[in-house]
């Protein structure tokens, strides 16, 4: 066969591979083997950990928390409502007809006239007593004039008796000389002595009558003065009662309820109008009975209203338990917010205690039924760790023993059997 008829093969297309290409293939094979071995080792390790764990839990279903240090603020949250601390109710002082000067919802100032009680009987009684005082004063004036006249007469009588006594003394001296000179008889001399004695007696009696008249006049004047003062006191009492017929607002605020109608007949002590003091709003908060023992007056509080916090202070704790709750009274510590309304709902937080530099952790469902332990995470493993808890706030709980700062624990609720001590957290 000739070369032209020879069948051509592919020998001229083959070429020898260099040695480096062969080494690369060997290296890739070794790397693949190493990866397979590592996977086998990891799988064996995971299998070992899984077999060693009492339970395997997906991390996406867990809630974790880190133990930290900070200020633990113990507080009580309570639902409350705005109440008016001062809302006096005004009553009718007398029987009569009421005339209203305001209507519900009106703003009033302190001392403003709210209503008037028309009491004709009381006004007539006042008029009668005033007339009686006028008559008494007229009688007093008349009797005083009569007493002055009587005293003047007695003074004149005393003066005349004194003049007569002096005349008798002169006659007695003349009689003495005449008797010594034997110019008058003994009988005339004795008669002159009797006349002198009579004049002395009349003078002494006139003097005593004037003294008694002065004492009687002074006593009578004092008695009449007391009668006048007593009558004036009666009139002042009636005037005060008449003045009280004008019902005035005791505080600045707003008219609340009006218990009567216009021109209605009212009896004494019948309620008329309630005035709301808008400057003395307080919060009436309901606190669970179990926490009532920790509450005390003058504790600080935070009042949450319309998305803002306002400082407050506890003023009183009710001693009565109603439906498992006690009532706490809280007032605003500073200026109360504007536009408050009675019975407006709000939330109040009462601060029981503030502990600084406290080891604590965020609260979670696990602590609701706390059994004395938590699961502390170390890598993917969770170990049951005994823990002692302390005080609690709304967001944190104090750790007294068993954990250290920086530890991570599971705070989710776990349905763990008593003999399960280790869990594996899977990604």
C-alpha angles and dihedrals in degrees: 000000000000126000090251092058094045114113110243117231131197096255092111090057097056120091132179118256117235119248094248094067091057092053092051092055090050091051093051091051091051092049091050089050091051091052091050090049092049090049090050091049092047091046090049091048092048090047090050092050092046091050090047094051121086091213138009117219129186110239091221089068094052132088114211132195134188122226110240143165124247146108114315110208112194111204143159122228116212136175114233147163137224114261131177112247093198119037108144120196116218120218135203109261095199143017113270146088121310122226111194120214098182140038133218114290096025116138111236136186128222110281095017117146110253104169143347127222112215106211113171092179092058094047091049090050090052091050091050093051092048090052090049090052090052091052091047092051090050091050090048092052093048094047091047090056091050091049091049090052092049091049091050091052091050091048089052090049090051091049092050090048090051091051091048091049092053090049090050090051090055091047089049092053090048090048091051092056094042091051090050089052091047091241095130133037125252090248093058090046092054090047090054090051090052091051091054092050090049091051091050091050092049091049093049091048092050090050092051091046090053092048091049090047091053091050092046092048092050092048092046091049090051091049092050090047091053091049090051093048091048091052091048090052090053090051092047090052091051091046089052090051091049091050090051089060085081105080108214129189110255093202142025111258141080135315109253121179123359109205098192139050128241113282091005119155110244135192127222114285093013112147113250115167137004117213120200117215103218093194096064105060117154136181121243106203128185115224127187114260092238092063097043092091091063095051122095137168118271093033115143119250140183118222115206111207128160092345095308133102120230125189117247143168132219111247103177144002119212113236090211125088115214119186092339095310139096126211121239123194116217127182129194111265093210136016108331117238119262126258097031116170130203113257091016109157123237145149125251130193117203113204109224100174142350115210116187126209093015126163104235146150135207115271122248142169091275090071094052090078096023113182099185100274144071134198110250115201122228107176107309094339128091118202125195106245125186110235135185115213130205135180123357133215128186092270107018141041127209120246112211100172141355102048138064133213111282096026117136118221137177113250096176119108107264125193094219126167117231092248095051109100104159133046132186118223112212126198 
